[in-house]
Amino acid sequence: MKRAKGIGLAGPQVGVLYRIITIGIHDLDFCLVNPRITPITLDCDTKMEGCLSLPRQSYTVTRYFQIEVQAWNPAGKKLHFVANNLLARVIQHEVDHLDGILICDKDVDLVCSQSPETTWPRRHREEYVRLRRVPDQ
Ligand SMILES: [Zn+2]
């Protein structure tokens, strides 16, 4: 993740089919297991986001500005905290991965337009599913 200059990664992105995400932002490096998020306010902001699963692409995504996070760390300790700004955005992005949602599915411009690019999200989604498929044993 760090080598690719990413600040978050979800298990399914690397073939780990558990609800686990890792965050590396500012001086923080931590994992969240089974994260649950709840918006604290309905205030949102809309910004460009990239994703390690969609190299060299960016999409305009609206996210809650402040969220409450409940999760466990890998050692089994229960965590409960509030995340704001970029940290809130990254956690929401990674939790979306756990739910099979990519930023191309949430792009404000694509969702609102009728241009041919509206076919892109399905292609990206199919490629993503192909890449994360676990090989037969
Ligand atoms: Zn991503």
Boltz pocket constraint, residues with backbone or C-beta under 6 A from the ligand:
constraints:
  - pocket:
      binder: B
      contacts: [[A, 8], [A, 50], [A, 51], [A, 52], [A, 53], [A, 93], [A, 97]]
      max_distance: 6.0
